[in-house]
Amino acid sequence: MTAATLDHQWSAEDLTLQPIGAWVIESASGLELALRDASGPVPVKTTGRLVIDLGGVIELDTAGAFLLVRLERAWQAAGGSVEWRGGDSARQALINRIRAAIGEDETMPEPPPQSIVVDVGETVLSVGADMQRYLRILGAVIVEGYRSLVGKAPFRSASMIKQMEYSGLRAVPIILLMSFLNGGILAQQSAFQLRFFGAEIFAVDLVGILALREVAILLTAIMVAGRSGSAITAELGSMQMREEIDALRVMGMNPINVLVLPRVVALILVLPLLTFLSDIMTLFGAMLTLWFYSDIPPNVFLSHLRTAIDFSTFFSGLIKAPFMALIIGLVACTEGMAVRGSAESLGRHTTASVVKSIFLVVVVDGVFAIFYAAIDF
């Protein structure tokens, strides 16, 4: 096979191309580069003429013809003229077939600008659809939980314990570390501001109430949503992609009972325990920080803490934990079951799971804050 080459010559705005050798698919990548080097960037507007001389071509297939026809289209689109020379009837017929296959360039009309009212409406509809999906999953979980309690359906305790290990036990180190650091930061900032009023000791009150009522549970729920919620979504999503969930249905198993219920129950059980550990570690970090930063020894810290908080302060955060765990589990499982067949869909739903879970956790925390204020709790 004769090597494919390309001779070219510029004359003012006119360009003459002379393909030589076998212009076939095996040489297509090199020929494309040669055409690009010879013609350069096609000008936006030109009145020049492009001459393509096929007299030196020994062999021409659809790949070679496509490269030449594509250059012809670009030149004509810029306003220039194109002349073909030296081609026999067979090659001219091939070029005509390539032209017909490519078709005329179609200019897609620009989409009209979308009104902000349409954007708001689509967002509202999307939120409504999400709420419907979450409520359907919640109803299915309640039904399967009741059937398991009355013995009409098996309760998969082994699966639940495994999920408790993944979502709870393995999350303990990072929860403790983040809580310790967060407690130290809260204590330092509180003491720094109160120092101007000679009231550093009240940093104990501030940290104790903030940690037990808000900070510890919020931090723990957000960490669980980002760590365990995303893992649940990715796991169920990959099962959905491989049609394993459909296989469960074919075998007569309910995916809600097999996959969703154990994960939701596990989260409901472990999040209060993680919150308790976060409470303790946040206060421990605050105690050490105030000891070294403000010279408040641990015995004074603990003594003042006992007067600043009571059981209502302690339980006000723990009461939120099961509700937040339920939300994280429902959102994670719903988004995982909604994955459809591609890695892009899996990534999108995993991201949506984390974002929606954290948003709803913050909303629920705000609702509880209003409720506690209304009942003076």
N, C-alpha and C positions, 0 to 999 in steps of 0.2 A: 504494500500500500504506500502510495506516494504521500510524503508528509504534507500536511495542510499548512499553507502560509497565506499571507495577505500583503499585497502591494497597494500603496495608496499615494495619491498625489493631490495636493491642494493648489488651486489656482484662484486667487481672490477668495470669493465665497463658494466657489465650486469645488466639489470633492469627487475624485475618481477612485473607485475601489476595484481591485482585480484579485479576486480569490483564486488561489492556485492549489491544486492537489485534491485530496479526498476530504470534502467537507461533510463528515459523518459524525455520528453521536460520540464515537470514541474520542474525538478531538474537540468536542463542544466547549468544554471549559476553557481551553486555551484559545479557541477561536473567539469566544466572547470577549476575553481580555484583549485580543488583538484588534477586534472591531472597536472596542472602547478606546484603545490607545490611538487608533487611526483617526477615528471621527471626533474624538474629544467629546466634551459635553455639547449636546445638540443645542444650538441657540434657541431662545424662546421665540424669536422672530427672525426669519431669513428669507431672502429672495434667491439664494443660490441654488445650484443644480447638483444633484447626487447622481453619479453614473456608476452603475454596477456592471462590470464586464465579466461574464461567466465563461469567457473563451478558454481560460486556463484551468477550469474545474474538470477533474477527471471523474469524480464520483460525488453525488449530492443526495443526501437523504433528508428526511423531514426535520431533523435537528438543525442541520446546516441551513436549510431553506428558512426555517423559523427565525434564526438569527438575522438573516438578511431582510426578511419581511418586517421584522420588528424594527430594524433600523429605518426601513422605508417608511413605516407608519410614523415614527418619531419625526423624520425629516419633513414629511407632508404636513404633520400637525403644526410644525413651526412655520409653514407657509412656503416651503421650497418645493421644487419639482424633482421627480425621480425618473431616470431613464435606464432601462435594462438592455444589455448588449450581449451578443455571443451565445445566448442560450438556445439549445435545440427545443423542439416541440415538447419532448418528454419533460425536460426540466421546467419549461414554462408552464406546463400543465400542473406539475408538482407545486410550483410557486402559487399558481391560482388556487389550488386546493388549500394551501396553507392560509392564503388570504381569506378564503371563504370560512375556514374553520375558526380563524381568529375573530372574524366578524368586525363590524365597525365599532370603533371606540365609543362607548356610551358615557356621557357626562352625567353623573348622578346628581340630581337636584339637591341642593342643600336643604336639610330638614328645617321646617319653620321653627323659630324660637319657641320654646315651651313656656307657657305662662306659669307664674309662681303659684297660681291657684291650682293648676294641674299638678304641680309638684306636691303641694300640700295634700291634695286629694289622694294622690297615689301613696303618699306616706301614711295617711290615715287608713286607707284600705289595707296596706301592708301590715300595719300594727293590728288592725282588726283580724286579719287572717292569722297572724301569729298567736293572738289571744285565743282564737278558736282552736288552733292546734294544741296549745298548752292545756286548755280546758278538756279537750278530748282525751289527752294522755292522762290528765289528773283523774278524770272519771274512770278510765280503764284501770288505773292503778288502785283506786278505791275499791272498785268491783273485785279485782283480783286479790287484793288484800283481805276483803271480807270473805271471799270464797276459800282463801287459805286458812283463815281463822276458824271457819265452821267445818273444815275438812273436806270441802268439795274440790279443792285443787291443792296440789303439793306446794309446800313452802320450801324453797331451796335454800336451806340454812347454810349449807356448805359454800354456795356461791356468795351468800351475803357476808359470811365471815371472811372470805377471800377479798371481797370488795372493801370490807372494813380495814383489812390489812393495807391494801393499796391506797385507799383514800384517807385513812386515819393514821395507822402506825407509822407508815413510811413518810408521812407529812410532818411528824412531830419535830424532827431536827430543825427544819427550815422555819416552822412556826415558832419554836422556842427562840431561835436566833433573831428573827425579825421582831418578836415581841420584846426581847431584851433590849435591842437597839432602840426600838420605838419608845420604850419606857424611859431609857436614859435621855433621849432627845426631849421628850415631854418635860421631864424633871428639870433639865438644864435650862430650857427656855422659860419655864414657869419661874424658877428661882431667879433667873437673870432679870426678868421684868419686875418681880415682887421685891427685889433687893432695893430698888429705888424708894420703896415705901417702908423699908424696914420690916417686911412681912414675909421673909423667905420661908418661915415655918409653914405658912399656908400653901406652899407649893405641894405639901403632902396631901392636903385636902383636894387641891385641884387635880393632881395626878390620880389620886384614888378614885374620885368620882368619874373623871373622864375615862380612865382605863376600864373600870368595871361596867359603866353604863354604855359606852359608845366605842372607844378605840379598839379594845381587844376583840370584840365580836366582829366589828367591821373589818379589821385587818385579817382576822382568821377566815371570815367568809370570802373575802376577796382573794386570799391566797388559795383557798380550796377551789373557788371558781376557776382561777387561772391554772391551777395544777391538776386537780382531779376532774373538774368539769370538762376541760379540753381533752383530757385523756379518754373520758367516757364517750364524748362525741366522736373522737377519732376512731375509737374501737368499734362502736356501733356503725359508724360510717364505712369503715373498711369491710365490715361484715355485710353491709348493704350492697357495696360495690361487688363483692364476690357472690352475692345472692344467697348467702348463708341464712339470712332471716327468712327468705322465701322457702328455703329448704326446711326450716323449722315448721313453717305453716304446713308444708306438704306432709311432714311427719306427724301432724296433728298436735303440735305444741303451740301454745300461745306465746308469741314473743314478749308480750307485756309481763307474763308470769316468769318467763325464763330469763329475760335480759333486763327489763326495766325495774320491776319490783325489787329485786335484791339490791340493785344499785341505789335506788331511792331510799330504801330502809336503812342501808348501810350509812349513807350520808346523814340521815336524820339521827342516827345513833352516835356517830363519831364527832359531828360538829360541836355539840355541847361539851364533849370531853376535851376537844381541842381548844374550845373557848376557855374552859376552866384552866387548862395549862397556860394559855396565853395570858389570862388574868394574873396568875401567879408570877410568870416570868416578867411581865410588864412592871409589876410592882417591885420585883426584885431588882430589875435594871434601874428603876427610879430610886430605890433605896441606896444602891451603891453610888449612883451619880450624886445624890444629895449628900451622901457621906463625904465624898472626896471634893465635891464642888462647893458645898455650903456648910460643911462641918456639922451636919445633922447626923448624929450617930444612929445606928439601926434601932436601938432600944427606944430612942425618942421618936424615930419615924414610926415604929409600930404602935407606940402608945398614942401618938397623935392620929394615926390612921384609924384606930379603933373608935375614936370619938367622931371622926369625919364620916364614916360609912356605917351602914347597917345591912341587914339581910336583904332589904328591898333594893339597895344599891347593887348588891352582888347578884341577885336573881334577875334584876331588870335586863341585864345583858344575856344571861343564860336563856331566858324565856324566848328571846328572839331567835336563838340558834336553830331550833327545829324548823321554823318557818323559812328561814333563809336556806337551810339545807334542802327543804322540799323544793324551793324555787330553783336552786342550782341543779338538782337532780332532774327535775322536769324539763328545764331548758336544755340541758346537756343531752338527755335522751331524745327529746323531740328533734333537735337539730341533727343528731346522729342518724335518726331514722329517716330524715328528709334528704340525705345524701343520694345523689343519682349519678352513678356510673363513671365519674371522672375524678382525677386527682384535684382538678380545679374546684369542683363542687365540694370535695372533702375539705380543702383548705378554707373555702368561703364559709362553710357551715361551722367549722371549728372556730374560726374567728368570731362569727356571729354568736356562737354559744358563749364565749367568754365575755364579749361586750354586753350582750343582753343580760347575762346572769349578774354581772357587776352592777349594771344600771338598776335592775329590779331589786337587788339587795339594798342598794342605797335608798330606793323608793320605800321599801318596806321598813327600813330603819327610820326614815322620816315619819312614816305613818305611826310607828310605835312611839316615837318621841311625842307626837301630838296626842296620842292616846294616853300616854303616861301623864302628860301635863293636865289632860282633862280630868283624870281620876286622881290626881295628886299622888302619884306613885313614885 
